[in-house]
Amino acid sequence: MRALLTGLLFCAAIHGECSAFAGVTGEAAAAAQGAACRSSRRHTTKSNELDDGSTDTDNSGAGTWNPLSLAVLRLGFTEPAWTSPLNYQKAEGVYKCASCGTALFSSNGKFDSGSGWPSFWKTVSSGRVELKKEWDGRIECKCQKCKGHLGHVFPDGPQRGSLDAMELATIPETDPQIGYKDQNDSDSSFSRMPRYCVNGAAMKFE
């Protein structure tokens, strides 16, 4: 049933339809439908200026009706690699949570990891992403505000030496210190940065 729901949700996301729920029964379908209802609720909009000058909109009612986005954010599904347009996005901008609109990452922290999913080596500001260690040892990352599933964090991000020094100076304090260290370097800093491997369906780009 889980595999069937995944296929239906993915097809519906491509065609822009919500008919993925039709004919699907059980706990998984109910959870997805419930997520859609919760995401459609409207709240007061409040804008706050971020450290990087962009605007973060507190709009919990923005939500999403996209079935694939709901499957990722609310059910923890993983989208197929290489399918998200955001993986190929090169323009400058901010990547926000597709559910609540919270700014999570910026183009300044994005890099091509070759994994097939949008990847970032830092968040846009402190307290935007919540981390949780899973039973298999992986570190899950969620939107701090709405708790939507985003993806996972790994220690194989870009080399510290390949990054702009000014960008390194703006790493939020809440970002994880899990990058690999250079055994031949006496410096205590990490030689590699974290890699936030994020489902494109969990975000929107502005």
Rosetta blueprint (number, residue, H / E / L):
1 M L
2 R H
3 A H
4 L H
5 L H
6 T H
7 G H
8 L H
9 L H
10 F H
11 C H
12 A H
13 A H
14 I H
15 H H
16 G L
17 E L
18 C L
19 S H
20 A H
21 F H
22 A L
23 G L
24 V L
25 T L
26 G L
27 E H
28 A H
29 A H
30 A H
31 A H
32 A H
33 Q H
34 G H
35 A H
36 A H
37 C H
38 R H
39 S H
40 S L
41 R L
42 R L
43 H L
44 T L
45 T L
46 K E
47 S E
48 N E
49 E E
50 L L
51 D L
52 D L
53 G L
54 S L
55 T E
56 D E
57 T E
58 D E
59 N L
60 S L
61 G L
62 A L
63 G L
64 T L
65 W L
66 N L
67 P H
68 L H
69 S H
70 L H
71 A H
72 V H
73 L H
74 R H
75 L H
76 G L
77 F L
78 T L
79 E L
80 P L
81 A L
82 W L
83 T L
84 S L
85 P H
86 L H
87 N H
88 Y H
89 Q L
90 K L
91 A L
92 E L
93 G L
94 V E
95 Y E
96 K E
97 C E
98 A L
99 S L
100 C L
101 G L
102 T L
103 A E
104 L E
105 F E
106 S E
107 S H
108 N H
109 G H
110 K E
111 F E
112 D L
113 S L
114 G L
115 S L
116 G L
117 W L
118 P L
119 S E
120 F E
121 W L
122 K L
123 T L
124 V L
125 S L
126 S L
127 G L
128 R L
129 V E
130 E E
131 L E
132 K E
133 K E
134 E L
135 W L
136 D L
137 G L
138 R L
139 I E
140 E E
141 C E
142 K E
143 C E
144 Q L
145 K L
146 C L
147 K L
148 G L
149 H E
150 L E
151 G E
152 H E
153 V E
154 F E
155 P L
156 D L
157 G L
158 P L
159 Q E
160 R H
161 G H
162 S H
163 L L
164 D L
165 A H
166 M H
167 E H
168 L H
169 A L
170 T L
171 I L
172 P L
173 E L
174 T L
175 D L
176 P L
177 Q L
178 I L
179 G L
180 Y L
181 K L
182 D L
183 Q L
184 N L
185 D L
186 S L
187 D L
188 S L
189 S L
190 F L
191 S L
192 R E
193 M L
194 P L
195 R E
196 Y E
197 C E
198 V E
199 N L
200 G H
201 A H
202 A H
203 M E
204 K E
205 F E
206 E L
